[in-house]
Amino acid sequence: MDSNCWIGVGRLTKDAEFSTTKKGTPMSKFRMAVNDRRNDKTLFINVLCFGKMAENLQPRLVKGRPVSIQGKLNIDDYEDENQNKRSSVCVMADEISLGKDPNHSESTETADAF
């Protein structure tokens, strides 16, 4: 059985960018850092979420915040300004759970799933 499902846990590298698509759908774009405990390498993963999820989470998607993402991998092929072929990988989020906000001093925060 084939399936396109990616799950990752990491931290946001900067505050999310909020915008709307050409059709007017709310969209939030951010990057997360995921550490590989086996070899001390860090992966930087681009993540997109849309609709109510993007609207509701936008003010809480801040740099340093722990985040758990479940979604689908998406690969876009394109040509850069020098006509070199490039690929861009991102995760289209289906579910996002947030950890404690690093900008607030509360000792715990309930994780939100959207």
C-alpha distances in whole Angstrom, upper triangle without the diagonal:
4,7,10,12,15,18,21,25,28,31,32,34,36,37,34,35,35,36,35,33,35,34,35,32,33,31,31,30,30,30,29,29,27,29,27,29,28,30,32,30,30,27,28,25,26,25,26,26,27,29,31,29,31,34,34,33,35,38,36,34,37,37,36,34,32,28,25,22,19,17,16,17,19,21,24,26,30,33,35,39,40,37,35,31,29,26,26,23,23,21,21,21,20,22,25,27,30,32,36,38,40,43,44,45,44,42,39,37,35,31,30,27,27
4,7,10,13,16,19,23,26,29,29,31,33,34,31,32,32,32,32,30,31,31,32,29,30,28,28,27,27,27,26,27,24,26,25,27,27,28,30,28,27,24,25,22,23,22,22,23,25,27,29,26,28,31,32,30,32,35,34,31,34,34,34,32,29,26,23,20,17,15,12,13,15,17,20,22,26,29,32,35,36,33,31,28,26,22,22,19,19,17,18,19,18,20,23,25,28,31,34,36,38,40,42,43,42,41,38,36,33,30,29,25,25
4,6,9,12,16,20,22,25,26,28,30,30,28,29,29,29,28,27,29,28,29,26,27,24,24,24,24,23,23,24,22,24,23,25,25,27,28,26,25,22,22,19,20,19,19,19,21,24,25,23,24,28,28,27,28,32,30,28,30,31,30,29,26,23,19,16,13,11,9,10,13,15,18,21,24,28,30,34,35,33,30,27,25,21,20,17,16,14,14,15,14,16,19,21,25,27,31,32,34,37,38,40,38,38,34,32,30,26,25,22,21
4,7,10,13,17,20,22,23,25,26,27,24,25,25,26,25,24,26,26,27,23,24,21,21,20,20,20,19,21,19,21,21,24,24,25,26,24,22,19,19,16,16,15,16,16,18,21,23,20,21,25,25,24,25,29,27,24,27,27,27,26,23,20,17,14,10,8,5,7,9,12,15,18,21,25,27,31,32,30,27,24,21,18,16,13,12,10,11,12,12,14,17,19,22,25,28,30,31,34,35,37,36,36,33,30,28,25,23,20,19
4,7,10,14,17,19,20,22,24,25,22,24,24,25,25,24,27,26,27,23,23,20,20,19,19,18,17,18,16,19,18,21,22,23,24,22,20,17,17,14,15,13,14,15,17,20,21,18,20,23,23,21,23,26,24,22,25,25,24,23,20,17,13,10,7,6,5,7,10,13,17,20,23,27,28,32,33,31,29,26,23,19,17,14,12,9,10,10,10,11,14,16,19,21,25,26,28,31,32,34,33,32,29,27,25,21,20,17,17
4,7,10,13,16,17,19,21,22,20,22,23,24,24,23,27,27,27,23,22,19,18,17,16,15,14,14,13,15,15,18,19,20,20,18,16,14,14,11,12,11,13,14,17,20,21,18,19,22,22,20,21,24,22,19,22,22,21,19,17,14,11,8,6,5,6,6,10,13,16,19,23,26,27,30,32,30,28,25,22,18,16,12,10,7,9,9,10,11,12,14,17,19,22,23,25,28,29,31,30,29,27,25,23,19,19,16,16
4,7,10,13,15,18,20,21,19,21,22,24,25,25,28,28,28,24,23,20,18,17,16,14,12,13,11,13,13,16,17,19,19,17,15,13,14,11,13,12,14,14,18,20,21,17,18,22,21,18,20,23,20,18,20,20,19,17,14,11,7,6,4,7,9,10,13,16,19,23,25,29,29,33,34,33,31,28,24,21,18,14,12,9,11,9,10,9,10,11,14,15,19,21,22,25,26,28,27,26,23,21,20,16,16,14,15
4,7,10,12,14,17,18,17,20,21,24,25,25,29,29,28,25,23,20,17,16,14,12,9,9,7,10,11,13,15,17,16,14,12,10,11,9,11,11,14,15,18,21,21,18,18,21,20,17,19,21,18,16,17,17,15,14,11,8,6,5,7,9,11,11,15,17,20,23,25,28,28,32,33,33,30,28,24,21,18,14,12,10,12,11,12,11,10,11,12,13,17,18,19,22,24,25,24,23,21,20,19,15,16,14,16
4,7,10,13,15,17,16,19,21,24,26,26,30,31,29,26,24,21,18,16,14,12,8,8,6,9,10,12,15,16,15,14,12,11,11,10,13,12,15,16,19,22,22,18,18,21,20,17,18,19,16,14,15,14,12,11,7,6,4,6,9,12,14,15,18,20,23,26,28,31,30,33,35,35,32,30,26,23,20,17,15,12,15,12,14,12,10,9,10,10,13,15,16,19,20,22,21,20,18,17,16,13,14,14,16
4,7,9,12,14,14,18,20,23,25,26,30,31,29,26,23,20,17,15,12,10,6,5,5,7,10,12,15,16,14,13,10,9,9,9,12,12,15,16,20,23,22,19,18,21,20,16,17,18,15,12,13,11,9,8,6,6,7,9,12,14,16,16,19,21,23,26,27,30,29,32,33,34,31,29,25,23,20,17,15,13,16,14,16,14,11,11,10,10,12,13,13,17,18,20,20,19,18,17,17,14,15,15,17
4,6,9,11,12,15,18,21,24,25,29,30,28,25,22,19,16,14,10,8,5,5,7,9,13,15,18,18,15,14,11,11,10,10,12,12,15,16,19,22,22,18,17,20,18,15,15,15,12,10,9,8,5,5,4,6,8,10,14,16,18,18,20,22,24,26,28,30,29,31,33,33,31,30,26,23,20,18,15,15,17,15,17,15,12,11,10,9,11,11,10,13,16,17,18,18,17,16,17,14,15,16,18
4,6,7,8,12,14,18,21,22,26,27,25,23,19,16,13,11,7,6,4,6,9,12,16,18,21,21,18,16,13,12,9,9,10,10,13,14,17,20,20,16,15,17,17,13,12,13,11,7,7,5,5,6,7,7,10,11,15,16,18,18,19,21,22,25,26,28,26,28,31,31,29,28,24,22,18,17,14,14,15,14,17,15,12,12,10,11,12,11,11,13,15,18,19,19,18,17,18,15,16,16,17
4,7,9,12,15,18,21,23,26,28,26,24,21,18,14,12,8,6,5,6,10,12,16,18,21,20,17,15,12,11,8,10,10,11,14,16,19,22,22,19,17,19,19,16,14,15,13,10,8,5,6,8,10,11,14,14,18,19,20,19,20,21,22,24,25,26,24,26,28,29,27,27,23,21,18,17,15,15,17,17,20,19,16,16,14,14,15,13,12,14,17,20,21,22,21,20,21,19,19,20,21
4,6,9,12,16,19,21,24,26,24,22,19,16,12,10,7,7,8,10,14,16,20,22,25,24,21,19,15,15,12,12,11,12,14,16,18,21,21,18,16,17,18,14,12,12,12,8,6,4,7,9,12,12,15,16,19,20,22,21,21,22,23,25,25,26,24,26,28,30,28,27,24,22,19,18,16,17,18,17,21,19,16,17,15,15,15,13,12,13,16,19,21,22,22,20,21,19,19,20,20
4,7,9,13,17,19,22,24,22,20,16,14,10,9,7,9,10,13,16,19,22,25,28,27,24,22,19,18,14,14,12,12,13,14,16,18,18,16,13,14,14,11,9,9,9,6,4,5,8,9,12,12,16,16,19,20,22,21,22,23,23,26,26,27,26,27,30,31,30,29,26,24,20,19,17,17,17,16,19,18,15,16,14,15,15,12,12,12,15,18,20,21,21,19,20,18,18,19,18
4,6,10,13,15,19,20,18,16,13,10,6,6,5,8,10,13,16,20,23,25,28,28,25,23,19,18,14,13,11,9,10,10,12,15,15,13,10,11,12,9,7,8,9,6,6,8,11,11,13,12,15,14,17,17,19,19,19,20,20,23,23,25,24,26,29,29,28,27,24,22,18,17,14,14,14,14,16,16,13,15,13,15,16,14,15,15,17,21,22,23,22,20,20,18,17,17,16
4,7,10,13,16,18,15,14,11,8,6,5,6,10,13,16,19,23,26,29,31,30,28,25,22,20,16,15,12,11,10,11,12,14,15,13,10,11,13,11,8,10,11,9,10,11,15,15,17,16,18,17,19,19,20,20,19,20,19,22,22,24,22,24,27,27,27,26,23,21,18,17,15,15,15,15,18,18,16,18,17,19,20,17,18,18,20,24,25,27,26,23,23,21,19,19,18
4,7,10,13,15,12,11,7,6,5,7,9,13,15,19,22,25,28,31,34,33,31,29,25,23,19,17,14,12,10,10,10,11,12,11,8,8,11,10,7,9,12,10,12,14,17,17,19,17,19,18,20,19,20,20,19,21,20,23,23,25,24,25,29,29,29,28,25,23,19,19,16,16,15,15,17,17,16,18,17,20,21,18,20,19,22,25,26,28,26,23,23,21,19,19,17
4,7,10,11,9,8,6,5,6,8,11,15,18,22,24,28,31,34,36,36,34,31,27,25,21,19,15,14,11,11,10,11,13,13,9,10,13,13,10,13,15,14,16,18,21,20,22,20,22,20,21,20,20,21,19,21,19,22,21,23,23,24,27,27,28,27,24,22,19,19,17,17,15,16,18,19,18,21,20,23,25,22,24,23,25,29,29,32,30,27,27,24,22,21,18
4,7,8,5,5,4,5,8,10,14,18,21,24,27,30,33,36,38,38,36,33,30,27,23,21,17,15,12,11,9,9,12,13,10,10,14,14,12,15,18,16,19,21,24,23,25,22,23,21,22,20,20,21,19,20,19,22,21,24,23,25,28,28,28,27,25,23,20,20,17,18,15,16,18,19,19,22,22,26,27,25,27,26,28,32,32,34,32,29,28,26,23,22,19
4,5,5,5,7,7,10,11,15,18,21,25,27,31,33,36,38,38,36,33,30,27,23,21,17,15,12,11,9,10,13,14,12,13,17,17,15,19,21,19,21,23,26,25,26,24,24,21,22,19,19,19,17,18,17,19,19,21,22,23,26,25,26,25,22,21,18,19,16,17,14,16,17,20,20,23,24,28,29,28,29,29,31,35,35,37,34,31,30,28,25,23,20
4,5,8,10,11,14,15,19,22,25,28,30,34,36,40,42,41,40,36,33,30,27,24,20,19,15,15,13,13,16,18,15,16,20,21,19,22,24,23,25,27,30,29,30,27,28,25,25,22,22,22,19,20,18,20,19,21,22,23,26,25,26,25,23,22,20,21,19,20,17,19,21,23,24,27,28,31,33,31,33,33,35,38,38,40,38,35,34,31,28,27,23
4,6,9,11,15,16,20,23,26,30,32,35,38,41,43,43,41,38,35,31,28,25,22,20,16,15,12,11,15,17,15,16,19,20,19,22,24,23,26,28,31,30,31,28,28,25,25,22,21,22,20,21,20,22,22,24,25,26,30,28,29,28,26,24,22,23,20,20,17,19,20,22,23,27,28,31,33,32,34,34,35,39,39,40,38,35,33,31,27,26,22
4,6,9,13,15,19,22,25,29,31,35,37,40,42,42,40,38,34,31,28,25,21,19,15,14,11,9,12,14,13,12,16,17,16,19,22,21,23,26,29,27,29,26,26,24,24,22,22,23,21,23,21,24,24,26,26,28,31,30,31,29,27,26,23,23,21,21,18,18,19,21,22,25,26,29,31,29,31,31,32,36,36,38,35,32,31,28,25,24,20
4,6,10,13,16,20,22,26,28,32,34,37,39,39,38,35,31,28,25,22,19,16,12,10,7,6,9,11,9,10,13,15,14,17,19,18,21,24,26,25,26,23,23,20,20,18,19,20,18,21,20,23,23,26,26,28,31,30,31,29,26,24,22,21,18,17,14,15,15,17,18,21,22,26,28,26,29,29,30,33,33,35,32,29,28,25,22,20,16
4,7,10,14,17,20,24,25,29,32,35,37,37,35,33,29,26,23,20,17,14,11,8,6,5,7,9,6,7,10,11,10,13,15,15,17,20,23,21,22,20,21,18,19,17,18,20,19,21,20,23,24,26,26,28,31,31,31,29,27,24,21,20,17,16,14,14,15,16,16,19,19,23,24,23,25,25,26,30,29,31,29,26,25,22,19,18,15
4,7,10,14,16,20,22,26,28,31,34,34,32,29,26,23,19,17,13,10,7,6,4,6,9,9,5,8,11,10,9,13,14,12,15,18,20,19,20,17,18,16,17,15,16,17,16,18,17,21,21,24,24,25,29,28,28,26,23,21,18,17,14,13,11,11,13,14,14,17,17,21,23,21,23,23,25,29,28,30,28,25,24,21,18,17,14
4,7,10,13,17,19,23,25,28,31,31,29,26,22,20,17,14,11,8,6,5,6,9,10,9,5,8,10,8,7,10,11,9,12,14,16,15,16,14,15,13,15,14,16,16,16,18,18,21,21,24,23,25,28,28,28,26,23,20,17,16,13,12,10,10,13,13,12,15,15,18,19,18,20,20,22,25,25,27,25,22,21,19,16,15,13
4,7,10,14,16,20,23,26,28,28,26,23,19,17,13,11,7,6,5,7,9,12,14,12,9,11,13,11,9,12,13,10,11,13,15,15,16,14,15,13,15,14,15,14,14,15,15,18,19,21,20,23,26,25,25,23,20,17,14,13,10,10,10,10,13,14,13,15,15,18,20,18,19,20,22,26,26,27,26,23,23,20,18,17,15
4,7,10,13,17,20,23,25,25,22,20,16,14,10,8,6,5,7,9,12,15,16,13,11,13,15,11,10,12,12,8,9,9,12,12,13,11,13,12,14,14,15,15,15,16,17,19,20,22,21,23,26,26,25,24,20,18,14,13,10,10,11,11,14,14,12,14,13,16,17,16,17,17,20,23,24,25,23,21,21,18,17,17,16
4,7,10,13,16,19,22,21,19,16,12,10,6,5,4,6,9,12,15,18,19,16,14,17,18,14,13,15,14,10,10,9,11,11,12,11,12,11,14,14,15,14,14,15,16,19,20,22,21,23,25,26,24,22,19,16,13,11,9,10,12,12,16,15,13,15,14,16,17,16,16,18,21,24,24,25,24,22,22,19,19,18,18
4,6,10,13,16,19,18,16,14,10,8,6,5,7,7,11,13,17,20,20,17,16,19,18,15,15,16,14,10,11,9,9,9,9,8,10,10,13,14,15,14,16,17,19,21,22,25,24,26,28,28,26,25,21,18,15,13,11,10,13,12,16,15,12,13,12,13,15,15,15,17,20,22,22,23,21,20,20,17,17,17,18
4,7,10,13,15,15,12,10,6,6,5,6,9,11,14,17,20,24,24,21,19,22,22,18,18,19,17,13,13,11,9,10,10,10,11,12,15,16,17,16,18,18,20,23,24,26,25,27,29,29,27,25,21,19,16,14,13,13,16,15,18,17,15,15,14,14,16,16,15,18,21,22,23,23,22,21,22,19,19,19,21
4,7,9,12,12,10,9,6,5,6,7,11,12,16,18,22,25,25,22,21,24,23,20,20,22,19,16,16,14,12,12,10,10,10,11,13,15,16,15,17,19,21,23,25,27,26,29,31,31,28,26,23,20,17,14,13,13,16,15,18,17,15,15,14,14,17,17,17,20,22,24,24,23,22,21,21,18,20,19,21
4,6,9,9,7,6,4,6,9,11,14,16,20,22,25,29,29,25,25,28,27,23,24,25,22,19,18,16,13,14,12,13,13,14,16,18,19,18,21,21,24,26,28,30,29,32,32,33,30,28,25,22,20,17,17,16,20,19,21,20,18,18,17,16,18,19,18,22,24,25,25,24,23,23,23,20,22,22,24
4,6,6,6,5,6,8,11,13,16,18,22,24,28,31,31,27,27,30,30,26,27,28,25,22,22,20,17,18,15,15,15,16,17,19,20,18,21,22,25,26,28,30,30,33,33,33,30,28,25,22,21,18,18,18,21,21,23,22,20,20,20,19,21,22,22,25,27,28,28,26,25,25,26,23,24,24,26
4,6,6,8,9,11,15,16,20,21,25,27,31,34,34,30,30,33,32,28,29,30,27,24,24,21,18,19,16,17,16,18,20,22,23,22,25,25,28,30,32,34,33,36,37,37,34,32,29,26,24,22,22,21,24,23,25,24,22,21,21,19,21,23,22,26,27,28,28,26,25,25,26,23,25,25,28
4,6,8,11,13,16,18,22,23,27,29,33,36,36,33,33,36,35,31,32,33,30,27,27,25,22,23,20,20,19,21,22,23,24,23,25,26,29,30,32,34,34,37,37,37,33,32,29,26,25,23,23,23,26,25,27,26,25,24,24,23,25,27,26,29,31,31,31,29,29,29,29,27,29,28,30
4,6,9,11,15,17,21,23,27,29,33,37,37,33,33,36,35,32,32,33,30,28,27,24,22,23,21,21,21,22,23,25,25,23,25,25,28,29,31,32,32,34,34,35,31,30,27,25,24,22,22,23,26,26,28,27,26,26,26,24,26,27,26,29,32,32,33,31,30,30,31,28,30,30,32
4,7,10,13,16,20,22,26,28,32,35,35,32,31,34,33,30,30,31,28,25,24,21,18,20,18,19,19,21,23,24,25,23,25,25,28,29,31,32,31,33,34,34,31,30,27,25,23,21,22,22,26,25,28,26,25,24,23,22,23,24,23,26,28,29,30,28,28,28,29,27,29,29,30
4,7,10,13,16,19,23,26,29,33,33,30,29,32,32,28,28,29,27,23,23,20,18,19,18,18,18,19,21,22,22,20,22,22,24,25,27,28,27,30,30,30,27,26,23,21,20,18,18,19,23,23,26,25,23,23,23,22,24,24,23,26,28,29,30,29,28,28,29,26,28,28,29
4,7,10,13,16,19,22,26,29,30,26,25,28,28,24,24,25,23,20,19,16,14,16,15,15,16,16,18,19,20,18,20,20,22,23,25,26,25,28,29,29,26,25,21,19,17,15,16,16,20,20,23,22,20,20,20,19,21,21,20,23,26,27,28,27,26,26,26,24,25,25,26
4,6,10,12,16,19,23,26,27,24,23,26,26,23,23,24,22,19,18,16,15,16,15,14,14,14,16,16,17,14,16,16,18,20,21,23,22,25,26,26,23,22,18,16,14,12,12,13,16,17,20,20,18,19,19,19,21,21,21,24,26,28,29,28,27,26,26,23,24,23,24
4,7,10,13,16,20,24,25,21,20,23,24,20,20,21,19,16,16,13,13,14,14,13,14,13,15,15,16,14,15,15,16,18,20,21,20,23,24,25,22,21,17,15,12,10,10,11,15,15,19,18,17,18,18,18,20,20,19,22,25,27,28,27,26,25,25,22,22,22,22
4,6,10,13,17,20,22,18,17,21,21,18,18,20,18,15,15,14,14,14,14,12,12,10,12,12,12,10,11,12,14,16,18,20,20,23,25,24,22,20,16,13,10,8,6,7,11,12,15,15,14,16,16,17,20,20,20,22,25,27,28,28,26,24,24,21,20,19,19
4,7,10,14,17,19,16,14,18,19,16,15,18,17,13,14,14,15,15,15,13,13,11,13,12,12,10,10,11,12,15,16,19,18,21,23,23,21,19,15,13,9,7,5,6,9,10,14,15,13,16,16,18,21,20,20,22,25,28,28,28,27,25,24,21,20,19,18
4,7,10,14,16,13,11,15,16,13,13,16,15,11,13,14,15,14,14,11,11,8,10,9,10,9,10,12,13,17,18,21,21,24,26,25,24,22,18,15,11,9,5,5,6,7,10,11,10,13,14,17,19,18,20,21,24,27,26,27,25,22,22,18,17,16,15
4,7,11,13,10,8,12,14,12,11,15,15,12,14,16,17,16,16,13,13,10,11,9,10,10,10,12,13,17,18,21,21,24,26,26,25,22,19,16,13,11,7,6,5,6,9,11,11,14,15,18,21,20,21,23,25,28,28,28,26,23,22,19,17,15,13
4,7,9,7,5,9,11,9,10,14,13,11,15,17,18,16,16,13,13,10,11,9,11,12,12,15,16,20,21,24,25,27,30,29,28,26,23,20,16,14,11,9,6,5,7,9,9,12,14,17,20,19,21,22,24,27,26,27,25,22,20,17,15,13,10
4,7,6,5,8,10,10,10,14,15,13,17,19,21,19,20,16,16,14,14,12,13,15,14,17,17,21,22,25,26,28,31,30,30,27,24,22,18,17,13,12,9,8,9,11,11,15,16,20,22,21,24,24,26,29,28,30,27,24,22,19,16,14,11
4,5,5,6,9,10,11,14,15,15,18,21,23,21,21,18,18,16,16,15,16,18,18,21,21,24,25,29,29,31,34,33,33,31,28,25,22,21,17,15,12,11,11,12,13,16,17,21,23,22,25,25,26,30,29,30,27,24,22,20,16,14,11
4,5,5,6,8,10,13,14,14,18,21,23,20,20,18,18,16,16,16,18,20,21,24,24,28,29,32,32,34,37,37,36,34,31,28,25,23,20,17,14,12,12,12,12,14,16,19,21,20,24,24,24,27,26,28,25,21,19,17,13,12,8
4,6,5,6,8,11,11,11,15,18,19,17,17,14,14,12,13,13,15,18,18,22,23,26,27,31,31,33,36,35,35,32,29,26,23,21,17,14,12,9,9,9,8,11,12,16,18,18,21,21,22,25,24,25,22,18,17,14,11,9,6
4,6,5,6,9,10,9,13,16,18,16,17,14,15,13,14,14,16,18,18,21,21,25,25,28,28,30,33,33,32,30,27,24,21,19,16,14,12,10,11,11,10,13,13,17,18,17,20,20,21,25,24,26,23,20,19,16,13,12,9
4,6,6,8,10,11,14,17,19,17,19,16,18,16,18,18,20,22,21,24,24,28,28,31,31,32,36,35,35,33,30,28,24,23,19,18,15,14,14,14,13,15,15,18,19,18,20,20,21,24,23,25,23,20,19,17,14,13,11
4,6,7,8,10,13,17,18,16,17,15,16,15,17,18,20,22,23,26,27,30,31,34,33,35,39,38,38,36,32,30,26,24,21,18,16,14,14,13,11,12,12,15,16,15,18,18,18,21,20,22,20,16,15,14,10,11,8
4,6,5,6,10,13,15,12,13,11,13,13,15,16,19,20,21,24,25,28,29,32,31,33,37,36,35,34,30,28,24,22,18,16,15,12,13,11,9,10,9,12,14,12,15,15,16,19,18,20,18,14,14,12,9,10,8
4,5,5,8,12,14,12,14,13,15,15,17,18,20,21,21,24,24,27,28,30,29,31,34,34,34,32,29,27,23,22,18,17,15,14,15,14,12,13,12,14,15,13,15,15,16,20,20,22,20,17,17,15,13,13,12
4,6,7,11,13,12,14,14,17,17,20,21,23,24,25,27,28,31,31,33,32,34,37,37,36,35,32,30,26,25,21,20,19,17,18,17,14,14,12,14,14,11,13,12,13,17,17,19,18,15,16,15,13,15,14
4,6,9,11,8,11,10,13,14,17,19,22,23,24,27,27,31,31,34,33,34,37,38,37,35,32,29,25,24,20,19,18,16,17,15,11,11,8,10,10,8,10,10,11,14,14,16,15,12,13,11,10,12,13
4,7,9,7,9,9,12,12,15,17,19,20,21,23,24,27,28,30,29,31,34,34,33,32,28,26,22,20,17,16,15,13,15,14,10,10,8,10,11,9,11,11,13,16,17,18,17,14,15,13,12,13,13
4,6,6,9,10,14,15,18,20,22,22,23,25,26,29,29,31,29,31,34,35,33,32,29,27,23,21,19,18,18,17,19,17,13,13,10,11,11,8,8,8,11,15,16,17,17,15,16,15,14,16,16
4,6,9,10,14,15,19,20,23,22,23,25,25,28,28,30,28,30,32,33,32,31,27,25,22,21,18,18,19,18,21,19,15,15,12,12,12,9,8,9,12,15,17,18,18,16,18,17,17,19,19
4,6,9,13,15,19,21,23,23,24,26,27,30,30,32,30,32,34,35,33,32,29,27,23,22,19,19,20,19,21,19,15,14,11,10,10,8,6,9,12,14,15,16,15,15,17,15,16,18,20
4,6,10,12,16,18,21,22,23,25,27,30,31,33,32,34,36,37,35,34,30,27,24,22,19,18,19,16,18,16,12,11,7,6,7,5,6,8,11,13,13,14,13,12,13,11,13,15,16
4,7,10,14,16,19,20,22,24,26,29,31,33,32,35,37,37,35,33,30,27,23,21,18,16,18,15,17,14,11,9,6,5,7,8,8,12,13,15,14,14,12,11,12,10,12,13,15
4,6,10,13,16,17,19,22,24,27,29,31,31,33,36,36,34,32,28,25,21,18,15,13,14,12,13,10,7,6,5,6,9,10,12,14,16,17,17,17,14,12,12,9,10,10,12
4,7,10,13,15,18,20,23,26,28,31,31,34,36,36,33,31,27,24,21,18,15,12,13,10,11,8,6,5,6,8,12,13,15,18,19,21,19,19,16,14,13,10,10,9,11
4,6,10,11,14,17,20,23,25,28,29,32,34,33,31,28,25,21,18,15,12,8,9,6,8,6,5,7,9,11,15,16,18,21,22,24,23,22,20,17,16,12,11,10,10
4,7,10,13,16,19,23,25,29,29,32,34,33,31,28,25,21,18,15,12,8,8,6,6,5,7,9,12,14,18,19,22,24,25,27,26,25,22,20,18,14,13,10,11
4,7,9,13,16,19,22,26,27,30,32,31,29,26,22,19,16,13,10,6,5,4,5,7,9,12,15,18,21,22,24,26,28,30,29,29,26,23,21,17,16,13,12
4,6,10,13,16,19,23,24,28,30,28,26,23,20,16,14,10,8,5,5,7,8,10,12,16,18,21,25,25,27,29,31,33,32,32,29,27,25,21,19,16,15
4,7,10,13,16,20,21,25,26,25,23,19,16,13,10,7,6,5,6,9,11,13,15,18,20,22,26,26,28,30,32,34,34,33,31,28,27,23,22,19,18
4,7,10,13,17,18,22,23,22,20,17,14,10,8,6,5,6,7,10,13,15,17,20,22,25,28,28,29,31,33,36,36,36,33,31,29,26,24,21,20
4,7,10,13,15,19,20,18,16,13,10,7,6,5,7,9,10,14,16,19,20,23,25,27,30,30,31,33,35,38,38,38,36,34,33,29,27,25,24
4,7,10,12,16,17,15,14,11,8,6,5,7,8,11,12,16,18,21,22,25,27,29,32,32,32,34,37,39,40,40,38,36,35,31,29,27,25
4,7,10,14,14,12,11,7,6,4,6,9,12,15,16,20,22,25,26,29,30,33,35,35,35,37,40,42,43,43,41,39,38,35,33,31,29
4,7,10,11,9,8,6,5,6,8,11,14,17,18,22,25,27,28,31,32,34,37,36,36,37,40,43,44,44,43,40,40,36,35,33,31
4,7,8,5,5,5,6,8,11,14,17,20,22,25,28,31,31,34,35,37,39,38,38,39,42,45,46,47,45,43,43,39,38,36,34
4,5,5,5,7,7,10,11,15,17,21,22,26,29,31,31,34,34,36,38,36,36,37,40,43,45,45,44,42,42,39,38,36,35
4,6,7,10,11,14,15,19,21,24,26,29,32,34,34,37,37,39,40,38,38,38,42,45,46,48,46,44,45,41,40,39,37
4,5,9,11,14,16,20,23,26,28,31,34,37,36,39,39,41,43,41,40,41,45,48,49,50,49,47,47,44,43,41,40
4,6,9,13,15,19,21,25,26,30,33,35,36,39,39,41,43,42,41,42,46,49,50,51,49,47,47,44,42,41,39
4,6,10,13,16,20,23,25,28,32,34,34,37,37,39,41,40,40,41,44,47,48,49,47,45,45,42,41,39,38
4,7,10,14,17,20,22,26,29,31,31,34,35,37,40,39,39,40,43,46,47,47,46,44,43,40,39,37,35
4,7,10,13,17,19,22,26,28,28,31,32,33,36,35,35,36,39,42,43,43,42,40,40,36,35,33,32
4,7,10,14,16,19,22,24,25,27,29,31,33,32,33,34,37,40,41,41,39,37,36,33,32,30,29
4,7,10,13,16,19,21,21,24,25,27,30,29,29,31,34,36,37,37,35,33,33,29,28,26,25
4,7,10,13,16,18,18,21,22,24,27,27,27,29,32,34,35,35,33,31,30,26,25,23,22
4,7,9,13,14,15,18,19,21,24,24,25,26,29,32,32,32,30,27,27,23,22,20,19
4,6,9,11,11,14,16,19,22,22,23,25,27,30,30,30,27,25,24,20,19,16,15
4,7,9,11,14,16,19,23,22,24,26,28,31,30,30,28,25,23,20,18,15,13
4,6,7,11,13,16,19,20,22,24,25,28,27,27,24,21,20,16,14,11,10
4,7,10,14,17,20,21,24,25,26,29,27,28,24,21,19,15,13,10,8
4,7,10,13,17,18,21,23,23,25,24,24,21,18,15,12,10,6,6
4,7,10,13,14,17,19,20,22,20,21,18,15,13,9,7,5,6
4,7,10,12,15,17,17,19,17,17,14,11,9,6,5,5,7
4,7,8,11,13,13,15,14,14,11,9,8,5,6,7,10
4,6,9,12,12,13,12,11,9,7,7,6,8,10,13
4,6,9,8,9,8,8,6,5,8,8,10,13,16
4,5,6,8,8,10,9,8,10,10,12,15,17
4,6,7,9,10,11,11,14,14,15,18,20
4,7,9,12,12,12,15,16,17,20,21
4,6,9,10,10,13,15,16,19,21
4,6,9,10,14,16,18,21,24
4,6,7,11,13,15,19,22
4,7,10,13,16,19,22
4,7,9,12,16,19
4,6,9,12,15
4,6,10,13
4,7,10
4,7
4
